[in-house]
């Protein structure tokens, strides 16, 4: 019997969808598979999940029955383009999938944005790559600094949270990179338009149906919104660490990471520092799952536990999947109210 979670109508539960919990790399179904510090997670429109298996330097694919395969990457550190395991990455952290099944990857330690087509061919979309502090940059290629969150719209524009530069950027279809919002290299929490706004090590990104962009402003402990005209506002949270539910700035987070959005426009937040999954609906923040204590317990959503959840995505059926970093697991939240 499932006991209600929080109220009589809520019977949400958490289960383990894939992973043995061991820090390893192995393909297989369910708990026969293994990961190592997975971070990003994204769902396609066919019921598949893609995971940035960060410490293993690979991208994994998980079918709807929980079967895990290595989709791209050799496991060795590198930046080679190619098909499947002929390609290489260096600590990929975030993913997005477009309507055609292309997977976009923030290849974080390579300072690159990569693209994997539906056949598994990896190409480099943007970025200068790894450079030393002594390099003299004479090219017109934009240098990224540990890009994190990534999102793609219906026309193929890709947005990235350029984590180390404290700025949100856009890559258009030609590969040109422009700044959308943020005062490059100057951390802050100012609202405003374009470069008059500021972020502090922004992480997760997600677009809504109107092409408004939401940002997990990780070190400001806030969720921010960038409207289509470049205006930045604060949706929820405040600078101080916390785990309070509530409306707007009465709510608090602790280093929020991945973001996802459902068909109703509700935001889901991987509240990494609090080991919780939170929801933002019309500015009201509630806790969806997690008791705040580090662990890997399944069961009722309110008593389940996570350990540094970094990534979150919403599948077509409304289920929420979590990249549970320190547990090396993919978790599933079955919501009673979708």
JOZILIN-V66397 format. One record per backbone hydrogen bond with DSSP energy under -0.5 kcal/mol. NH is the residue of the N-H (numbers start at 1). CO is the residue of the C=O. If there is no record, write none. Layout:
BEGIN
NH,CO
NH,CO
END
This chain:
BEGIN
3,1
5,10
6,4
7,5
10,7
11,9
13,334
14,299
15,332
17,15
17,330
18,330
19,30
20,33
21,328
24,22
24,35
26,34
28,68
30,66
32,29
33,30
34,26
35,22
37,325
39,52
42,50
44,48
47,44
49,62
50,42
51,60
52,40
53,51
53,58
54,37
54,52
55,36
56,36
57,53
57,54
58,53
59,72
60,51
61,69
62,49
63,67
66,63
68,28
68,66
69,61
71,59
71,69
72,59
73,84
74,87
75,57
78,89
82,122
84,120
86,83
87,84
88,80
89,57
89,76
93,106
94,106
96,104
98,102
101,98
103,116
104,96
104,102
105,114
106,94
107,105
107,112
108,91
108,106
109,90
109,91
110,90
110,107
111,107
111,108
112,107
113,126
114,105
115,123
116,103
117,115
117,121
120,117
122,82
123,115
125,113
125,123
126,113
129,111
135,132
137,135
138,136
144,142
146,144
148,161
149,203
151,159
153,157
156,153
158,171
159,151
160,169
161,149
162,160
162,167
163,146
163,161
164,145
165,162
166,162
166,163
167,162
168,181
169,160
170,178
171,158
172,170
172,176
175,172
178,170
180,168
181,168
182,194
184,182
185,165
186,183
187,185
188,199
192,232
194,230
196,193
197,194
198,190
199,166
203,216
204,257
206,214
208,212
211,208
213,226
214,206
215,224
216,204
217,215
217,222
218,216
219,200
220,217
221,217
221,218
222,217
223,236
224,215
224,222
225,233
226,213
227,225
227,231
230,227
232,192
233,225
235,223
235,233
236,223
237,248
238,221
242,253
246,285
248,283
250,247
251,248
252,244
253,221
255,218
257,270
258,310
260,268
262,266
265,262
267,280
268,260
269,278
270,258
271,269
271,276
272,255
272,270
273,254
274,271
275,271
275,272
276,271
277,289
278,269
278,276
279,286
280,267
281,279
281,284
284,281
285,246
285,283
286,279
288,277
288,286
289,277
290,301
291,304
292,275
295,306
299,14
301,12
303,300
304,300
305,297
306,275
310,308
310,323
311,323
313,321
315,319
318,315
320,333
321,313
322,331
323,311
324,322
324,329
325,308
325,323
326,307
327,307
328,324
328,325
329,324
330,18
331,322
331,329
332,15
333,320
334,13
334,332
335,333
338,336
END
